[in-house]
Amino acid sequence: MAVQVSESDQIKQFKEFLGTYNKVTENCFMDCVKDFTTREVKPEESSCSESCLQKYLKMTQRISMRFQEYHIQQNEALAAKAGLLGQPR
């Protein structure tokens, strides 16, 4: 069964994505781009920005994994508690 996502939820998710994208772009730009005397992007600026983005993506992935692990543990604890409460003494 497919989950239906309302249009307002899709818009909200897209706005959140854009906000995150803008934040990452700004942070990496501020950290990596130092020379405004030329139109060319220097190799060190390019590699810095790539590293910055990779670091962000890895961090996001790790947080997501930990969040899932936490929810699995919580669900297991609730199931165990419900199992103990549901059994007659």
C-alpha positions as CSV (number, residue, x, y, z in Angstrom):
1,M,0.0,0.0,0.0
2,A,1.5,3.3,-1.1
3,V,1.6,6.2,1.3
4,Q,-0.1,9.3,0.1
5,V,1.7,12.5,0.9
6,S,-0.5,15.6,0.7
7,E,0.6,18.6,-1.4
8,S,1.1,20.8,1.7
9,D,3.4,18.1,3.2
10,Q,5.3,18.0,-0.1
11,I,5.7,21.7,-0.1
12,K,6.8,21.7,3.6
13,Q,9.4,19.0,2.8
14,F,10.7,20.9,-0.2
15,K,11.0,24.1,1.8
16,E,12.9,22.2,4.5
17,F,15.2,20.8,1.8
18,L,15.8,24.2,0.4
19,G,16.6,25.7,3.8
20,T,19.1,22.9,4.5
21,Y,20.6,23.2,1.0
22,N,21.0,27.0,1.5
23,K,22.5,26.6,4.9
24,V,25.1,24.0,3.7
25,T,25.9,26.0,0.7
26,E,26.5,29.2,2.7
27,N,28.5,27.4,5.4
28,C,30.8,25.7,2.8
29,F,31.1,28.9,0.8
30,M,32.1,30.9,3.8
31,D,34.6,28.3,5.0
32,C,36.2,27.6,1.6
33,V,36.0,30.6,-0.7
34,K,38.6,33.2,0.2
35,D,39.8,34.8,-3.0
36,F,37.4,37.2,-4.8
37,T,40.1,38.7,-7.1
38,T,39.4,36.3,-9.9
39,R,36.4,34.6,-11.6
40,E,38.1,31.3,-11.5
41,V,37.6,28.8,-8.6
42,K,40.9,27.8,-7.2
43,P,41.6,24.1,-6.9
44,E,41.9,24.3,-3.1
45,E,38.6,26.1,-2.9
46,S,37.0,23.4,-5.0
47,S,38.4,20.6,-3.0
48,C,37.5,22.3,0.2
49,S,33.9,22.8,-0.8
50,E,33.7,19.1,-2.0
51,S,35.1,18.0,1.4
52,C,32.7,20.2,3.2
53,L,29.7,18.7,1.4
54,Q,31.0,15.2,1.9
55,K,31.4,15.8,5.6
56,Y,27.9,17.2,5.8
57,L,26.4,14.2,3.9
58,K,28.3,11.7,6.1
59,M,27.2,13.4,9.2
60,T,23.6,13.5,8.1
61,Q,23.7,9.8,7.2
62,R,25.2,8.9,10.6
63,I,22.6,10.9,12.5
64,S,19.9,9.2,10.5
65,M,21.3,5.8,11.3
66,R,21.5,6.6,15.0
67,F,18.0,8.0,15.0
68,Q,16.8,4.7,13.4
69,E,18.7,2.6,16.0
70,Y,17.2,4.7,18.8
71,H,13.7,4.1,17.5
72,I,14.3,0.4,17.1
73,Q,15.5,0.2,20.7
74,Q,12.5,2.2,21.9
75,N,10.1,0.0,20.0
76,E,11.7,-3.2,21.4
77,A,11.5,-1.8,24.9
78,L,7.8,-0.9,24.4
79,A,7.1,-4.4,23.0
80,A,8.9,-6.0,25.9
81,K,7.0,-3.9,28.4
82,A,3.7,-4.6,26.7
83,G,4.6,-8.3,26.7
84,L,5.3,-8.3,30.4
85,L,2.2,-6.3,31.2
86,G,0.0,-8.5,29.0
87,Q,1.0,-11.8,30.7
88,P,-1.1,-13.1,33.6
89,R,0.7,-13.6,36.9
